[in-house]
Amino acid sequence: MITIVGAGIGGLTLASVLHRNGIPAVVYDADLSAASRPQGGMLDIHEDTGQAALRAAGLLEAFGKLTLEHGDAMRILDKTGAVRLAHDGNGLRPEIDRGALRNLLLSSLPPGLVRWNARVTGISREEGGFKLSFADGSVALAKILIGADGAWSKVRPLVSEASPFYSGISFVELRYLDADRKHPKAAALVGKGLMFALSDERGIFGHREPNNELCVYAALKVPADWSRQTISRDLLHRHFHGWHADFHEVLANSDGDLLPRSIWILPEGHSWPRTAGVTLLGDAAHLMSPFAGEGANLAMIDGADLAMAIVAHPDDFERAFAGYEATMFPRAREAAAESAAGLELAFEPNAPQAMLDFFTPKG
């Protein structure tokens, strides 16, 4: 039995591909249930990573029915509200709601494979495996352990001393319901898919979601403890002083609470020596900023690759894990470098010019 900690996108992809190939696994997750909390916004799923993983799970056709039409359309604006670049997308990176994707993966698993309300509080190495301790006082034994438990992984310390560090960027999330009717200014700025407004080393990013909803992030270069204060609309208005009035209307009129989200990352090229019986995938292995759109895609292809390595070597997990890590480490290193470069492009003093240059065909 393979033990997976974390029922996020990566852990569920791993479990799905294993189940499809007849290999037993159990997944422990801290959430009370599959529906106990919102899963976040839209994800663009890349052909060679996320879509390849869905194909390995037998879910690619079902995925195609859940994507948002025109979700990969993109607009780049500056602080005056001028549209500096716009295109309608090409369908190669279809967008899907994160919750819908998670539910799709869950639908491929038998009832009971995911154990909800199982918050891991500690892990120790025992003879022949590992002992997992849970918040409710229970314990479980695992012979083979895979950490798919995100940025603050409880499994990571078994293989690495690395810890996430602050990227220098914090977001504030704003959400808009019934956007075209109730929030026409925000809907017009965001457009059909994605919107990036960049100037003054700060940004306002937005994307359209199903059911006529929008998600917008105000992004700022601020200290790590900035998000611990009470985030008010007045505070956001001050940070975006000098921006067009349309952006201030968007900041003033969202639905619900303002949700601060500081961005943390692991060292670029994070890796570890082969450690018997355990490995990591997704953010637990290579947490990076969202500025290359790779996080969920890497978690999914990690899960699929690891599952297929186990399928190929079901009686030799060390060989399977070593082969998986040999592929995953350089792929993650390259993606982390792209992510770091994307962050620099977004927050350069001359933004959005550097990003415009990046998206403008050469020659």
C-alpha positions as CSV (number, residue, x, y, z in Angstrom):
1,M,0.0,0.0,0.0
2,I,1.3,3.4,-1.0
3,T,0.6,6.3,1.4
4,I,0.1,9.8,-0.1
5,V,-0.1,12.8,2.1
6,G,-2.2,15.6,0.4
7,A,-5.3,15.5,-1.8
8,G,-4.4,18.4,-3.9
9,I,-4.1,18.3,-7.7
10,G,-0.8,16.4,-7.6
11,G,-1.6,13.9,-5.0
12,L,-4.9,13.1,-6.7
13,T,-3.3,12.7,-10.1
14,L,-0.8,10.2,-8.6
15,A,-3.6,8.3,-6.9
16,S,-5.7,8.3,-10.0
17,V,-3.0,6.9,-12.3
18,L,-2.1,4.3,-9.7
19,H,-5.7,3.2,-9.3
20,R,-6.1,3.0,-13.1
21,N,-3.2,0.6,-13.1
22,G,-4.3,-1.5,-10.2
23,I,-1.8,-0.3,-7.6
24,P,-3.4,0.3,-4.1
25,A,-2.9,3.6,-2.4
26,V,-4.4,5.7,0.4
27,V,-4.5,9.5,0.5
28,Y,-4.7,11.5,3.8
29,D,-5.8,15.1,3.7
30,A,-6.5,17.7,6.3
31,D,-9.7,19.1,4.8
32,L,-12.9,18.1,6.5
33,S,-14.3,16.9,3.2
34,A,-13.9,17.4,-0.5
35,A,-16.2,20.4,-0.4
36,S,-15.1,22.0,2.9
37,R,-13.3,25.0,1.4
38,P,-12.9,26.9,-1.9
39,Q,-10.1,25.6,-4.1
40,G,-9.0,28.8,-5.7
41,G,-9.3,30.2,-9.2
42,M,-8.6,29.2,-12.7
43,L,-5.7,27.0,-14.0
44,D,-4.3,27.0,-17.5
45,I,-3.4,23.3,-18.3
46,H,-0.4,22.8,-20.5
47,E,-0.2,20.3,-23.3
48,D,3.1,18.6,-22.3
49,T,2.5,18.5,-18.5
50,G,-1.0,18.9,-17.1
51,Q,-2.8,17.5,-20.2
52,A,-0.3,14.7,-20.5
53,A,-1.0,13.8,-16.9
54,L,-4.8,13.8,-17.5
55,R,-4.3,11.5,-20.5
56,A,-2.3,9.1,-18.3
57,A,-5.3,9.1,-15.9
58,G,-7.8,8.5,-18.7
59,L,-9.5,11.9,-18.0
60,L,-8.5,14.1,-20.9
61,E,-11.8,13.9,-22.7
62,A,-13.8,14.6,-19.6
63,F,-11.5,17.5,-18.8
64,G,-12.2,19.1,-22.2
65,K,-15.9,19.4,-21.3
66,L,-15.1,21.4,-18.2
67,T,-12.9,24.1,-19.6
68,L,-13.8,27.8,-20.0
69,E,-14.4,28.9,-23.5
70,H,-11.9,31.7,-24.4
71,G,-10.3,31.3,-21.0
72,D,-6.8,31.7,-22.5
73,A,-7.6,35.1,-24.0
74,M,-5.2,37.7,-22.6
75,R,-4.9,41.4,-22.2
76,I,-2.0,43.5,-20.9
77,L,-2.7,47.0,-19.7
78,D,-0.7,49.8,-18.0
79,K,-1.8,52.0,-15.1
80,T,-3.5,54.5,-17.5
81,G,-5.9,51.7,-18.5
82,A,-4.5,51.6,-22.0
83,V,-4.6,48.1,-23.6
84,R,-1.1,47.5,-24.7
85,L,-1.6,43.9,-26.0
86,A,-4.7,41.7,-26.6
87,H,-5.2,38.3,-28.1
88,D,-8.0,35.8,-28.1
89,G,-5.9,32.7,-27.2
90,N,-5.3,29.6,-29.3
91,G,-6.8,26.9,-27.2
92,L,-3.5,25.2,-26.4
93,R,-3.7,26.0,-22.7
94,P,-7.4,25.6,-21.8
95,E,-8.5,27.1,-18.5
96,I,-10.4,25.1,-15.9
97,D,-11.7,26.0,-12.4
98,R,-9.4,24.4,-9.8
99,G,-12.3,23.0,-7.9
100,A,-13.7,21.4,-11.0
101,L,-10.4,19.8,-11.8
102,R,-10.0,18.5,-8.3
103,N,-13.5,17.0,-8.5
104,L,-12.7,15.4,-11.8
105,L,-9.7,13.7,-10.3
106,L,-11.7,12.6,-7.2
107,S,-14.4,11.1,-9.5
108,S,-11.9,8.7,-10.8
109,L,-11.2,7.2,-7.4
110,P,-13.2,4.7,-5.4
111,P,-15.0,5.9,-2.2
112,G,-12.8,5.8,0.9
113,L,-9.5,6.0,-0.9
114,V,-9.1,9.6,0.3
115,R,-9.3,9.9,4.1
116,W,-10.6,13.3,4.9
117,N,-10.2,15.2,8.2
118,A,-6.7,13.6,8.6
119,R,-4.3,16.4,9.4
120,V,-0.8,15.1,9.8
121,T,1.0,16.6,12.7
122,G,4.1,14.6,12.7
123,I,6.0,11.9,10.9
124,S,8.8,9.7,12.3
125,R,10.8,6.9,10.7
126,E,10.1,3.5,12.1
127,E,11.6,0.1,11.4
128,G,10.5,-0.8,7.9
129,G,8.7,2.5,7.2
130,F,7.1,5.6,8.8
131,K,4.6,6.4,11.5
132,L,2.2,9.2,10.8
133,S,0.6,11.1,13.7
134,F,-2.7,12.9,13.2
135,A,-4.4,15.8,14.9
136,D,-7.1,13.6,16.4
137,G,-4.5,11.5,18.2
138,S,-4.6,8.6,15.8
139,V,-1.6,7.1,14.0
140,A,-1.0,5.2,10.8
141,L,2.0,3.2,9.5
142,A,3.3,3.6,6.0
143,K,5.9,1.5,4.2
144,I,6.1,3.8,1.1
145,L,5.4,7.5,1.7
146,I,4.8,10.3,-0.8
147,G,4.5,13.9,0.2
148,A,2.0,15.8,-1.9
149,D,1.2,18.2,1.0
150,G,2.2,21.5,-0.4
151,A,4.3,24.5,0.6
152,W,4.5,23.6,4.3
153,S,5.0,19.9,3.8
154,K,5.2,17.6,6.8
155,V,6.9,15.0,4.7
156,R,9.7,17.3,3.3
157,P,11.9,17.3,6.4
158,L,12.4,13.5,5.9
159,V,14.5,14.3,2.8
160,S,15.5,18.0,2.9
161,E,16.3,20.8,5.3
162,A,14.9,23.4,2.9
163,S,12.1,25.7,3.9
164,P,10.1,28.2,1.9
165,F,11.1,31.8,1.9
166,Y,9.2,34.9,1.0
167,S,9.4,36.0,-2.6
168,G,9.0,39.7,-1.9
169,I,5.5,39.8,-3.5
170,S,2.1,39.7,-1.8
171,F,-1.3,39.4,-3.4
172,V,-4.7,40.6,-2.1
173,E,-7.5,38.5,-3.7
174,L,-10.8,40.2,-4.6
175,R,-13.8,38.4,-6.1
176,Y,-16.8,39.6,-8.2
177,L,-20.1,37.8,-8.5
178,D,-22.5,38.2,-11.4
179,A,-19.8,40.4,-12.8
180,D,-21.2,41.5,-16.2
181,R,-24.3,42.9,-14.4
182,K,-23.0,44.0,-11.0
183,H,-19.4,44.9,-11.9
184,P,-19.3,46.0,-15.5
185,K,-16.1,48.0,-15.1
186,A,-14.2,45.0,-13.7
187,A,-15.7,42.7,-16.3
188,A,-14.6,45.1,-19.1
189,L,-11.1,45.4,-17.8
190,V,-10.6,41.6,-17.3
191,G,-12.2,40.7,-20.7
192,K,-12.9,37.1,-21.7
193,G,-9.9,35.5,-20.1
194,L,-6.8,36.9,-18.3
195,M,-5.8,40.5,-17.6
196,F,-2.5,41.9,-16.4
197,A,-2.2,45.5,-15.5
198,L,1.4,46.5,-14.7
199,S,3.2,49.7,-13.8
200,D,5.2,51.1,-10.9
201,E,6.5,47.7,-9.8
202,R,3.0,46.6,-8.9
203,G,0.1,45.0,-10.6
204,I,-3.6,44.1,-10.8
205,F,-4.2,40.7,-12.3
206,G,-7.6,39.3,-13.1
207,H,-9.2,36.3,-14.7
208,R,-12.7,35.3,-15.7
209,E,-14.3,32.2,-14.1
210,P,-17.4,30.1,-14.8
211,N,-20.8,31.4,-13.7
212,N,-19.9,35.0,-14.7
213,E,-17.5,35.4,-11.8
214,L,-14.1,37.2,-11.7
215,C,-11.1,36.8,-9.5
216,V,-8.7,39.8,-9.3
217,Y,-5.4,40.0,-7.4
218,A,-3.7,43.3,-6.3
219,A,0.0,42.4,-6.3
220,L,2.6,44.4,-4.4
221,K,6.3,44.5,-3.5
222,V,5.9,44.6,0.3
223,P,7.7,43.1,3.4
224,A,6.9,39.6,4.5
225,D,4.8,40.7,7.4
226,W,2.7,43.2,5.4
227,S,-0.2,40.7,5.0
228,R,-0.5,40.3,8.8
229,Q,-2.1,43.8,9.1
230,T,-5.7,44.5,8.5
231,I,-6.0,44.9,4.7
232,S,-8.5,47.6,3.9
233,R,-9.7,49.1,0.6
234,D,-8.2,52.5,1.6
235,L,-4.8,50.7,2.0
236,L,-5.1,49.3,-1.5
237,H,-6.1,52.7,-2.9
238,R,-3.0,54.3,-1.4
239,H,-0.7,51.6,-2.9
240,F,-2.2,52.2,-6.4
241,H,-2.1,56.0,-6.2
242,G,-1.8,57.5,-9.6
243,W,-3.5,54.6,-11.4
244,H,-6.6,55.2,-13.6
245,A,-9.9,55.6,-11.8
246,D,-11.3,52.4,-13.4
247,F,-8.8,50.4,-11.3
248,H,-9.8,52.2,-8.2
249,E,-13.4,51.4,-8.9
250,V,-12.5,47.7,-9.2
251,L,-10.6,47.8,-5.9
252,A,-13.5,49.6,-4.2
253,N,-16.4,47.3,-5.2
254,S,-15.6,43.6,-4.9
255,D,-17.8,41.1,-3.2
256,G,-16.8,39.6,0.2
257,D,-13.6,39.9,2.2
258,L,-10.2,41.0,1.0
259,L,-7.9,37.9,1.2
260,P,-4.2,38.5,1.6
261,R,-1.9,35.9,0.0
262,S,1.9,36.2,0.4
263,I,3.9,34.4,-2.2
264,W,6.5,31.9,-0.8
265,I,9.0,29.8,-2.8
266,L,11.6,27.1,-2.3
267,P,15.2,27.6,-3.5
268,E,15.6,27.3,-7.2
269,G,16.8,23.8,-8.1
270,H,15.7,22.3,-4.8
271,S,16.6,18.6,-4.7
272,W,17.6,15.9,-2.2
273,P,19.6,12.7,-2.1
274,R,17.7,9.5,-2.7
275,T,16.1,8.7,0.6
276,A,14.7,5.2,1.2
277,G,10.9,4.8,1.0
278,V,9.9,8.4,0.5
279,T,9.7,11.2,-2.1
280,L,7.9,14.5,-2.8
281,L,5.9,16.0,-5.6
282,G,4.3,19.3,-6.5
283,D,4.8,22.3,-4.2
284,A,6.3,20.1,-1.5
285,A,9.1,19.5,-3.9
286,H,9.5,22.7,-5.9
287,L,7.3,25.6,-4.6
288,M,7.6,28.6,-7.0
289,S,5.7,31.8,-7.8
290,P,2.8,31.7,-10.2
291,F,4.5,33.9,-12.8
292,A,5.1,31.0,-15.2
293,G,1.8,29.2,-14.7
294,E,3.6,26.0,-13.9
295,G,2.7,25.0,-10.4
296,A,-0.4,22.9,-10.9
297,N,0.9,21.6,-14.2
298,L,4.2,20.4,-12.6
299,A,2.3,18.8,-9.7
300,M,0.1,16.9,-12.2
301,I,3.0,15.6,-14.4
302,D,4.9,14.8,-11.2
303,G,2.0,12.6,-10.1
304,A,1.6,10.9,-13.4
305,D,5.3,10.3,-13.9
306,L,5.8,8.9,-10.4
307,A,2.8,6.6,-10.8
308,M,4.1,5.3,-14.1
309,A,7.5,4.8,-12.6
310,I,5.9,2.7,-9.9
311,V,3.9,0.8,-12.5
312,A,7.1,0.0,-14.4
313,H,8.9,-1.2,-11.2
314,P,6.2,-2.4,-8.8
315,D,8.7,-4.5,-6.8
316,D,11.5,-2.0,-6.7
317,F,10.3,1.4,-5.3
318,E,13.8,2.7,-4.9
319,R,14.4,2.3,-8.6
320,A,11.0,3.8,-9.4
321,F,11.7,6.8,-7.1
322,A,15.2,7.4,-8.4
323,G,14.0,7.4,-12.0
324,Y,11.1,9.8,-11.2
325,E,13.5,12.2,-9.4
326,A,16.0,12.1,-12.2
327,T,13.3,13.5,-14.5
328,M,11.5,15.7,-12.0
329,F,14.6,17.6,-10.6
330,P,15.8,19.2,-13.9
331,R,12.2,19.9,-15.1
332,A,11.4,21.7,-11.8
333,R,14.7,23.6,-12.0
334,E,13.9,24.9,-15.4
335,A,10.4,25.9,-14.5
336,A,11.5,27.7,-11.3
337,A,14.0,29.7,-13.4
338,E,11.1,30.6,-15.8
339,S,9.0,31.6,-12.8
340,A,11.7,33.8,-11.3
341,A,12.2,35.5,-14.7
342,G,8.4,36.0,-15.0
343,L,8.2,37.7,-11.6
344,E,11.1,40.0,-12.7
345,L,9.3,40.9,-15.9
346,A,6.0,41.7,-14.1
347,F,7.6,44.0,-11.5
348,E,10.4,45.8,-13.4
349,P,10.3,49.6,-13.2
350,N,9.4,49.9,-16.9
351,A,6.5,47.4,-16.7
352,P,4.6,46.4,-18.7
353,Q,7.2,46.9,-21.5
354,A,9.3,43.9,-20.6
355,M,6.3,41.6,-20.6
356,L,5.1,43.1,-23.9
357,D,8.5,42.4,-25.4
358,F,8.3,38.8,-24.1
359,F,5.0,38.2,-25.8
360,T,5.8,40.1,-29.1
361,P,7.1,37.8,-31.8
362,K,10.7,38.5,-32.8
363,G,11.5,39.3,-36.4
